[in-house]
Amino acid sequence: MTQPKNTLNLPRRRFVQGLAAGGVVLGLAPMLASARSPVPATVTGHVPTLTGTEFDLVIDETPVNFTGKARMATTINGSIPGPTLRMREGDTVTIRVTNRLKEPTSIHWHGIILPFEMDGVPGISFAGIPPGETFTYRYTLEQSGSYWYHSHSGMQELTGMYGALIVDPADADSIKADREHVVVLSDWTDENPMRVFGKLKNQGDYYNFNQPTVADFFQDMSQAGLGAALEKRQMWNQMRMSPSDLADLSAETLTYLMNGTTPAGNWTGLFNPGERVRLRFINGAGNTFYDVRIPGLKLTVVQADGLNVAPVEVDEFRFGPGETYDVLVEPSAEAYTLFAQAMDRTGYARGTLATRKGLSAAVPPLDEPQSLTMTDMMGSMDHGTMSGMDHGAMNGTSNMHQGAMNGMAGMDHSAMGHGAMTGALAAASTEVRHARTEYGPSVDMRVDMPRTNLDDPGVGLRNNGRRVLTLADLRTPGGPMDPRPPEREIELHLTGNMERYTWSFDGVEFGGSTPIHLNYGERVRVILHNDTMMTHPMHLHGMWSELESPDGEFLCRRHTIPVQPAQRISFLVTADALGRWAWHCHLMFHMDAGMFRMVVVS
């Protein structure tokens, strides 16, 4: 691809050919030499790797071209993704971040346990990094594994500001591999992200091109009869929802990237025959759940969210923004396709594992898109009269908003006898409590009969003939970090209104919410109840979330937990991190639309 004329003479800029060269800015070696760690960088699949204990990162704007149109991106040291930072457990690292943008910026170290002042969330843990200034992050690494970092300012993450962070164990790695590759999956839009957000606020399904059609109606009629087909269509119309609302954005505006490379660019990771290869998959997308498989290879999942898990062999796994999975593969042919299709099946990211450059394997067709069913809604919901509600009377504006935490999320269930429970949902699952703030214009659906199963791979992956990873498969060795039972429970409902494109906790967007307070050192059970028809990857900063089964069995330790539609899950948290922390959905537009809370540990 040739460079557009208007990019040839840009001062101090270089042009990224996303279709051909991935995320590395061409010809930028002089700039990188002055802006990197003192330890020389190496290149793995076009993305620089910086190692050591001191790092220098420069945030700037850089022209890119992923679709044939030149656009400006937000880059770290001039690349998309930013450099892979390689550190070692036990080391104290110093990271100097210089902001060359015209607006404030920040970096959040996703999944890293550190002092809250170093967490990098403007307005919560620090003030942000003003234009022209340098902020120094310094913290000691208490863990090892695959993590990542990204901006927590505005829409900068969606415009390219993210990268992998790998922490090697202090001792020998218990996961044995002959070679490894970091695989960062992300998404890109040529549109201004704020314009995209505005379109969603105006019409929540603007980018949904899988809406039910007349042909679908006739297919339903032929399979179930006219009455059932009419009843099905009427049900969805009454709820003012679409069974195809799997993703807010689609390939209509998104380009799906693997290590900053489009499918046409074909990122390639090399191996030698007979090697065991470790693939560190990181979902750095702003909006996309990916379903990942390598046709012809089994995937042995050995790590989730940076922590080792008991190995489990699968054909495929789904993960959302913020999640990471490490897998082992043993390739024997010359080339394999790394295939990561979007949940809504409108597009995919793709790369190749090969014995030499230039090889490729067959790219499978996209699976047929599947619609949400009553399985994803599970039971009766109070939604039929929402359109006729007096929202003005129900919505006590600020007074009602300020009461949200007192009305539900801050409810101390130990007073009800739940504190001594060893089973997470043994009693709680029999009673659904909706906060009074859920009865307002920000909520278009309430689930009264949630499901608690964790062995469901999710819509589009059920009974597809492949072995698909589920949350129920994951086991963190060694058991929970803290053997104490919870002292109390906190229940929160994930809520939204697709027509208004509002997302919230308990019907209250972040701007009207009050903080969730945890006492330092206490053990708390958190119950998340999804009252929406979308899957939300929920990320709690600063503390581990220890997922448990419906009967209270410890499963695994996570920093980001996907909650499926109409699903009720629980996890335990030990409030061992003083300070102010963020807790939010990691779908960027959901977070910005209000599904965000502050957690205060004191």
C-alpha positions in Angstrom: 0.0 0.0 0.0 1.3 3.5 -0.8 1.2 6.3 1.6 -1.4 9.0 1.2 0.1 12.2 0.0 -0.9 14.1 3.1 1.2 11.9 5.4 4.5 12.2 3.6 5.8 15.4 5.1 4.5 15.2 8.6 7.1 16.6 11.1 8.4 14.0 13.7 5.7 11.6 12.5 5.9 8.2 10.8 3.3 6.4 8.9 1.9 3.0 10.0 0.7 0.6 7.3 -1.6 -1.5 9.3 -2.4 -3.8 6.5 1.2 -4.6 5.8 3.3 -4.0 8.8 1.2 -4.2 11.9 1.5 -1.7 14.7 5.1 -0.6 14.5 5.7 2.8 13.1 8.0 2.5 10.1 11.4 4.1 10.4 11.0 5.2 14.0 14.2 3.6 15.4 15.8 7.0 16.3 12.8 8.0 18.4 12.6 4.6 20.1 16.3 4.7 21.0 15.7 7.8 23.1 12.4 6.8 24.5 12.9 3.2 25.6 14.2 1.3 28.6 18.0 1.4 29.1 17.9 -2.3 28.4 18.0 -2.8 24.6 14.7 -3.7 23.0 14.0 -6.7 20.9 11.4 -7.2 18.3 8.8 -10.0 18.4 6.2 -9.9 15.6 6.8 -6.2 14.9 6.0 -5.1 18.6 9.1 -4.0 20.6 9.9 -5.8 23.9 11.4 -3.7 26.6 13.0 -5.5 29.6 14.6 -4.5 32.9 13.5 -2.4 35.9 13.4 1.1 34.4 11.3 2.1 31.4 10.6 5.3 29.5 7.3 5.5 27.7 6.2 8.4 25.4 2.5 9.0 24.6 2.0 10.7 21.3 -0.2 10.9 18.2 0.8 8.9 15.2 -0.8 8.5 11.7 -2.0 4.9 11.0 -3.8 3.2 8.2 -5.6 0.0 8.8 -8.4 0.3 6.2 -6.9 2.4 3.4 -7.7 5.7 5.1 -5.1 7.6 7.1 -6.2 8.3 10.7 -4.5 9.5 13.9 -3.8 7.1 16.7 -2.7 7.4 20.3 0.5 5.4 20.5 3.1 4.4 23.2 6.6 4.8 21.9 5.2 5.0 18.4 3.7 1.5 18.1 0.3 -0.3 18.3 0.2 -2.2 20.5 2.7 -0.3 22.7 6.0 -2.1 23.7 5.7 -5.4 25.5 7.1 -4.7 29.0 9.0 -7.6 30.4 9.6 -7.5 34.2 10.4 -9.9 37.0 8.5 -10.9 40.1 10.0 -9.3 43.2 11.7 -6.4 41.3 10.8 -2.7 42.0 10.1 -1.1 38.7 10.3 2.5 37.7 8.2 3.6 34.6 8.4 7.2 33.4 5.5 8.2 31.2 5.8 11.4 29.2 2.7 12.9 27.7 3.2 14.6 24.3 -0.6 14.8 23.6 -2.6 18.0 23.8 -4.8 16.4 26.5 -4.2 14.6 29.8 -3.4 10.9 29.7 -2.8 8.0 32.1 -1.7 4.4 32.2 -3.5 1.7 34.3 -1.5 -1.5 35.0 -4.4 -4.0 34.5 -4.4 -6.8 37.0 -1.2 -5.7 38.8 -1.4 -5.5 42.6 0.1 -2.2 43.7 -0.5 0.9 45.8 -3.6 2.8 44.7 -1.6 5.9 43.9 0.1 3.9 41.2 -3.1 2.4 39.7 -3.5 5.2 37.1 -7.2 6.1 37.1 -7.6 9.9 36.8 -10.0 11.3 39.4 -9.8 8.2 41.6 -6.1 7.2 42.2 -4.3 10.3 40.8 -4.9 13.5 38.9 -3.7 12.2 35.5 -0.7 13.3 33.4 -1.0 16.8 32.0 0.2 17.6 28.5 4.0 18.1 28.3 4.6 16.5 31.7 6.2 13.2 32.9 4.7 11.0 35.7 6.8 8.3 37.3 5.1 5.1 38.3 7.0 3.0 40.9 5.9 -0.3 42.4 7.2 -3.7 43.5 5.9 -6.7 41.6 4.2 -9.2 43.9 3.1 -11.6 41.2 4.0 -13.2 37.9 2.1 -13.9 34.7 0.5 -12.3 31.6 -1.0 -8.9 32.1 -1.4 -5.7 30.1 -1.6 -1.9 30.4 -3.8 0.7 28.9 -4.9 4.3 29.1 -7.7 5.1 31.5 -8.3 8.6 30.0 -11.1 9.3 27.6 -11.2 7.1 24.5 -7.4 6.8 24.2 -7.4 3.0 24.7 -9.7 2.6 21.7 -7.4 4.7 19.6 -4.4 2.5 20.2 -3.0 3.1 23.7 -2.5 -0.4 25.2 0.3 -3.0 25.4 1.3 -6.3 27.0 2.9 -6.6 30.4 4.7 -9.9 31.2 6.0 -10.6 34.7 8.4 -13.6 34.8 8.4 -15.6 38.0 11.2 -15.0 40.5 12.0 -18.7 40.4 11.8 -21.2 37.5 8.5 -21.1 35.6 6.3 -24.1 36.4 4.8 -23.8 32.9 7.4 -25.4 30.6 7.5 -24.3 27.0 10.2 -24.1 24.2 9.0 -20.9 22.8 6.3 -18.3 23.5 4.4 -15.5 21.7 2.3 -12.7 23.1 -0.9 -12.3 21.2 -2.8 -9.1 21.8 -6.2 -8.9 20.3 -7.8 -5.5 19.9 -10.2 -3.5 17.7 -10.0 -0.3 15.8 -12.5 2.2 14.3 -11.7 4.8 11.8 -14.5 6.9 13.3 -14.0 9.4 16.1 -14.9 7.3 19.2 -17.0 10.1 20.6 -19.0 10.1 17.3 -19.5 6.4 17.7 -20.6 6.9 21.3 -23.1 9.6 20.1 -24.6 7.3 17.6 -25.1 4.6 20.2 -26.7 7.2 22.6 -29.1 8.1 19.8 -29.8 4.5 18.7 -28.3 1.6 20.7 -28.4 -0.9 17.8 -27.0 1.5 15.2 -24.2 -1.0 14.3 -26.2 -4.1 14.6 -26.7 -5.6 11.2 -27.9 -9.0 12.4 -31.4 -7.8 13.2 -34.3 -10.3 12.7 -35.6 -10.2 9.2 -38.7 -11.4 7.3 -36.8 -14.5 6.3 -36.1 -15.2 9.9 -39.8 -14.9 10.7 -40.7 -17.4 8.0 -38.1 -19.8 9.2 -39.5 -19.6 12.7 -43.0 -20.2 11.3 -41.9 -23.2 9.4 -40.2 -24.7 12.4 -42.7 -23.8 15.2 -45.8 -22.7 13.5 -47.4 -19.3 12.9 -48.7 -18.8 16.4 -45.3 -19.4 18.0 -43.5 -17.3 15.5 -45.9 -14.4 16.1 -45.6 -14.8 19.9 -41.8 -14.8 19.7 -41.7 -11.6 17.6 -44.3 -9.9 19.8 -42.3 -10.8 22.9 -39.1 -9.1 21.6 -41.1 -6.1 20.3 -42.8 -5.6 23.7 -39.4 -5.6 25.4 -38.1 -3.1 22.8 -35.0 -5.4 22.4 -33.4 -7.5 19.8 -32.3 -11.1 20.2 -29.2 -10.2 18.2 -27.9 -7.6 20.7 -24.6 -9.4 21.3 -22.3 -6.5 20.7 -22.6 -2.7 20.6 -20.2 -2.4 17.7 -19.7 -4.6 14.7 -17.5 -5.0 11.6 -19.5 -2.1 10.2 -17.1 0.2 12.0 -14.5 -2.1 13.6 -11.3 -3.6 12.2 -10.2 -6.6 14.3 -6.5 -6.7 15.1 -4.0 -9.3 16.2 -0.8 -7.7 17.5 -1.8 -4.5 15.7 -2.1 -6.3 12.4 -5.3 -6.7 10.3 -6.4 -10.1 9.0 -4.9 -9.2 5.6 -1.6 -8.4 7.3 -1.4 -11.9 8.7 0.7 -11.6 11.9 2.9 -14.6 12.1 4.5 -16.3 15.0 7.3 -18.8 14.3 8.1 -22.2 15.8 10.2 -25.2 15.1 8.7 -28.6 14.6 8.4 -30.5 17.9 8.4 -27.4 20.1 5.8 -26.8 22.8 4.6 -23.2 22.3 3.1 -20.9 24.9 0.7 -18.4 23.6 -0.2 -15.5 25.9 -3.6 -14.2 24.7 -4.5 -10.7 25.9 -7.9 -9.1 25.1 -7.0 -5.5 24.7 -10.1 -4.6 22.7 -12.4 -1.7 23.6 -15.6 -3.5 22.7 -15.1 -7.0 21.4 -15.5 -10.5 23.0 -13.4 -12.9 21.0 -13.9 -16.6 20.5 -10.4 -18.1 19.9 -9.4 -21.3 18.4 -6.6 -22.8 16.3 -8.1 -25.4 13.8 -6.1 -28.6 14.0 -4.6 -27.9 17.5 -5.8 -28.6 21.0 -5.3 -25.7 23.4 -4.2 -26.5 26.9 -5.2 -23.6 29.1 -2.6 -23.1 31.9 -3.2 -19.6 33.1 -6.1 -17.3 33.5 -5.8 -13.5 34.3 -2.1 -14.0 35.0 -2.4 -16.9 37.5 -1.8 -20.6 36.9 -4.8 -22.8 36.7 -5.0 -26.6 36.6 -4.4 -27.5 32.9 -7.6 -28.0 30.9 -7.6 -29.1 27.3 -10.1 -27.3 25.0 -10.7 -26.5 21.3 -11.9 -22.9 21.9 -12.3 -20.2 24.5 -14.2 -17.0 24.7 -12.8 -14.0 26.5 -13.8 -10.3 26.8 -11.9 -7.1 27.1 -9.5 -7.2 30.1 -9.2 -10.9 30.3 -6.0 -13.0 29.6 -5.5 -16.7 28.9 -2.2 -18.5 28.4 -2.4 -21.8 26.4 0.1 -24.4 25.4 0.1 -25.9 21.9 2.2 -28.6 20.2 2.1 -27.8 16.5 3.4 -30.4 14.0 2.3 -29.1 10.6 4.0 -26.2 8.9 1.2 -23.6 9.5 -1.9 -23.1 11.6 -4.4 -20.3 11.7 -5.0 -18.4 14.9 -8.6 -17.5 14.5 -10.4 -15.1 16.8 -14.0 -14.3 15.7 -16.1 -11.6 17.2 -19.0 -12.8 19.3 -21.5 -11.3 16.9 -19.8 -13.1 14.0 -19.4 -10.0 11.8 -15.6 -10.3 11.6 -12.5 -11.7 13.0 -8.8 -11.2 13.9 -6.4 -13.7 12.3 -2.8 -14.7 12.4 -0.6 -17.7 11.7 1.7 -20.0 13.6 4.3 -21.2 11.1 7.7 -22.8 10.6 8.8 -19.8 8.4 7.5 -16.5 7.3 5.2 -16.3 4.3 3.2 -19.5 5.2 -0.5 -19.5 5.9 -3.2 -22.0 6.6 -6.8 -22.1 5.6 -9.0 -19.4 7.4 -12.2 -21.0 8.6 -15.5 -19.3 7.7 -17.3 -17.3 10.4 -19.8 -19.3 12.4 -23.4 -18.4 11.8 -24.6 -15.7 14.2 -26.8 -17.1 17.0 -29.6 -15.1 18.6 -30.2 -14.8 22.3 -32.9 -17.2 23.5 -34.9 -17.6 26.7 -31.9 -19.6 28.0 -30.2 -16.2 28.2 -33.1 -14.7 30.0 -34.2 -17.6 32.2 -37.6 -17.0 33.6 -40.0 -14.1 34.1 -38.9 -10.5 34.1 -40.7 -7.4 35.1 -40.5 -5.5 31.8 -44.0 -5.4 30.3 -45.1 -2.1 31.8 -41.8 -0.2 31.6 -42.9 1.9 28.7 -46.0 3.1 30.6 -44.3 4.0 33.8 -44.3 7.6 35.1 -40.5 7.9 35.0 -40.6 11.4 36.3 -42.4 10.2 39.5 -40.2 7.2 39.8 -36.9 9.0 39.2 -36.3 11.0 42.3 -33.1 12.3 40.5 -30.3 13.1 42.8 -32.1 11.9 46.0 -32.9 8.5 44.6 -29.4 8.3 43.1 -27.7 9.0 46.4 -29.8 6.3 48.0 -28.7 3.6 45.6 -26.0 2.1 47.8 -28.1 2.4 50.9 -31.0 0.9 49.1 -29.2 -2.2 47.8 -25.5 -2.3 47.0 -24.5 -1.5 50.5 -26.9 -3.9 52.0 -25.3 -5.9 54.8 -26.8 -9.3 54.3 -25.1 -10.7 57.4 -27.9 -9.2 59.4 -30.2 -11.6 57.5 -28.1 -14.6 58.6 -26.1 -14.9 55.4 -22.8 -14.0 56.9 -22.0 -17.5 58.1 -23.0 -19.2 54.9 -20.4 -21.3 53.3 -22.5 -21.7 50.1 -22.5 -18.5 48.1 -26.0 -18.7 46.7 -27.5 -21.5 48.8 -30.0 -19.0 50.3 -29.5 -15.9 48.2 -30.5 -17.5 44.9 -34.0 -18.2 46.2 -34.7 -14.5 46.7 -34.1 -11.8 44.1 -33.9 -8.3 45.6 -34.1 -5.3 43.2 -33.0 -1.9 44.5 -35.7 0.8 44.2 -33.3 2.6 41.9 -33.8 -0.2 39.3 -37.4 1.1 38.7 -36.6 4.0 36.5 -35.7 5.1 33.0 -32.1 3.8 33.2 -33.4 0.2 33.4 -35.4 -1.6 30.7 -35.2 -5.1 32.2 -35.1 -6.9 35.5 -34.4 -10.6 35.9 -36.4 -12.2 38.6 -35.2 -15.8 38.0 -31.5 -15.6 37.3 -29.4 -18.6 36.4 -26.3 -19.6 38.4 -24.7 -22.1 36.1 -21.0 -21.5 35.3 -20.7 -24.3 32.8 -22.4 -22.5 30.0 -19.9 -21.3 27.3 -22.5 -18.6 26.1 -24.6 -17.8 23.1 -23.0 -18.9 19.8 -20.8 -21.5 21.5 -23.3 -24.0 22.8 -23.3 -27.4 21.1 -21.0 -26.3 18.3 -19.2 -29.6 18.2 -16.1 -28.1 19.9 -14.9 -28.4 23.4 -15.3 -24.8 24.8 -13.8 -23.5 28.0 -16.2 -22.3 30.7 -15.7 -20.7 34.1 -16.6 -24.0 35.7 -13.5 -25.5 34.2 -11.0 -23.2 35.9 -9.2 -24.1 39.2 -6.5 -22.0 40.8 -4.1 -24.4 42.6 -3.7 -23.9 46.3 -7.2 -22.8 47.1 -8.3 -19.4 48.2 -5.9 -16.7 49.5 -7.9 -16.2 52.6 -9.6 -19.2 54.4 -12.0 -17.0 56.4 -15.7 -17.1 55.5 -17.2 -13.8 54.5 -18.3 -11.4 57.1 -21.0 -9.8 54.9 -22.4 -9.8 51.4 -22.8 -7.0 48.9 -25.2 -7.6 46.0 -25.1 -5.4 42.9 -27.2 -5.6 39.8 -25.8 -4.9 36.4 -28.4 -2.8 34.6 -29.0 -0.9 31.4 -31.4 0.6 28.9 -30.5 -0.2 25.3 -32.8 2.4 23.8 -31.3 5.1 25.9 -27.9 3.5 25.9 -27.3 3.8 29.6 -25.4 1.3 31.7 -25.2 1.2 35.4 -25.1 -0.6 38.7 -28.5 -0.9 40.3 -29.9 1.6 37.8 -27.6 4.3 38.9 -24.9 5.7 36.5 -21.5 6.6 38.0 -22.2 10.3 38.1 -25.1 9.8 40.5 -23.6 7.0 42.6 -21.9 6.9 46.0 -18.8 4.8 46.7 -18.8 1.2 47.9 -17.1 1.1 51.3 -15.1 -1.9 52.4 -13.4 -2.1 55.8 -9.7 -2.8 55.6 -9.0 -6.5 56.1 -12.6 -7.7 55.9 -13.7 -10.7 53.9 -16.7 -9.9 51.7 -18.9 -11.9 49.4 -19.9 -10.0 46.3 -22.9 -11.1 44.2 -23.3 -9.8 40.7 -26.7 -10.2 39.1 -26.9 -9.4 35.4 -30.3 -7.8 34.6 -29.3 -7.1 31.0 -29.0 -9.2 27.8 -25.3 -8.5 27.2 -22.2 -10.1 28.8 -20.2 -7.7 30.9 -16.5 -8.3 31.7 -16.4 -6.8 35.3 -13.0 -5.6 36.4 -12.3 -4.8 40.1 -9.0 -2.8 40.5 -6.5 -3.5 43.3 -7.8 -6.7 44.7 -8.3 -10.3 43.6 -11.8 -11.7 43.0 -12.1 -15.3 44.0 -14.9 -16.9 42.0 -17.0 -19.5 43.6 -19.4 -22.1 42.4 -23.2 -21.8 43.1 -22.7 -24.1 46.2 -19.8 -22.1 47.5 -16.8 -24.1 46.2 -13.7 -22.0 45.5 -12.9 -22.1 41.8 -10.4 -19.6 40.6 -8.8 -16.2 41.3 -9.6 -13.5 38.7 -9.2 -9.8 38.1 -11.9 -9.6 35.3 -15.0 -11.8 35.5 -17.4 -12.0 32.5 -21.1 -12.1 33.7 -23.5 -13.5 31.1 -27.0 -12.3 30.5 -29.5 -13.2 33.3 -26.6 -14.8 35.2 -26.0 -14.5 39.0 -22.4 -15.1 40.1 -20.5 -14.7 43.4 -16.9 -14.2 44.4 -15.0 -13.4 47.6 -12.8 -10.4 48.1 -10.4 -9.7 50.9 -10.1 -5.9 51.3 -6.4 -5.9 51.8 -5.6 -2.8 49.7 -6.1 0.6 51.3 -7.3 3.5 49.0 -9.7 4.3 46.3 -10.2 1.8 43.5 -12.3 1.6 40.3 -14.8 -1.1 39.5 -16.3 -1.2 36.1 -17.4 -3.0 33.0 -14.5 -3.3 30.6 -16.6 -2.7 27.5 -15.4 0.9 27.0 -18.7 2.5 26.0 -20.5 0.7 28.9 -18.0 2.1 31.3 -18.3 5.6 29.9 -22.1 5.3 29.8 -22.2 4.7 33.6 -21.4 1.1 34.5 -18.6 2.3 36.8 -18.3 2.6 40.6 -15.6 3.7 43.1 -14.6 1.3 45.9 -13.0 2.8 49.0 -11.1 0.6 51.4 -10.4 2.2 54.7 
